[in-house]
Amino acid sequence: MMTKLKTKFLFIIMLSTICLLFLGTSCFAGAEKDLTNVISVNGEGIIKLAPNAADINFAVITEADDAGVAQAKNSELLTKVINSLKNDGISATDINTSGYYLNPKYIYEEGKSPKISGYEVRNEITATVRDTALIGKIIDLAVKSGINQVQNIRFYVEGSTGQKAKALTQAIEDARVKAEVIASALDKKIVGIKSASGNWYNDALPPILFDKSMATGAGGDSAISTPINPGLVQIRATAEMVYLIN
């Protein structure tokens, strides 16, 4: 009796194992079939716009034999620059300190240890200009007020959510066109969407390295009018789409 029960029990186990193997093979085949019935494509959309804002990086550089004197001279000039920018319509919240450096200057003589010959103070600020037509005027004003180095200008677009959405829509449409071409070439039809994702990016122009500098202590009246042409910036979007086909 026990032998018969054991035989029956082993038969049930073997039958269950065969069923599981059969179901696993069927599921794998179904998954493989699903994978072969999709088309994966990427799309891109680009919107070009005139920038409506710019960040200008300025620096005031002063030198003196004494560190305190160099700092005081720098503070006086920078205060004058900031007040001039405010008076010309730049908001106080759009003028920010981006760097401050106090460094000794050395004299190097052969066979002797370096000696401090004085100090240099470098105070950097970034001014945000929200009317790009005024950038040249702002640069000239800053130089006349005491700025002795303009480092770079970065143009970009503010408040561009609607344009970003337009670029993303273009990217999705671009992906759809690509998928339809592939499906047609395979004699298939698109019947649905398995997954979709996308994103947008502000492709701002790289900063313009602006070489407008004056010797420390030189008068700002020598600055000439500064023409600035910002060009266009672009908003780029990408979409990753997986289409179902049959």
Buried (B, 14 or more C-beta within 10 A) or exposed (E): EEEEEEEEEEEEEEEEEEEEEEEEEEEEEEEEEEEEBBBEBEBEBEBEEEBBBBBBBBBBBBBBEEBEBBBBBBBEBBEBBBEBBEEBEBEEEBBEEBEEEEEEBEEEEEEEEEEEEBBBBBBBBBBBBEEBEBBBBBBBBBBBBBBBBBBBBBBBBEEBEEBBBBBBBBBBEBBBEBBBEBBEEEEBEBEEEBEEEBEBEBBBBEBBEBEBBBEBEEEBEEBEEBEBEBEEBBBBBBBBBBBBBE
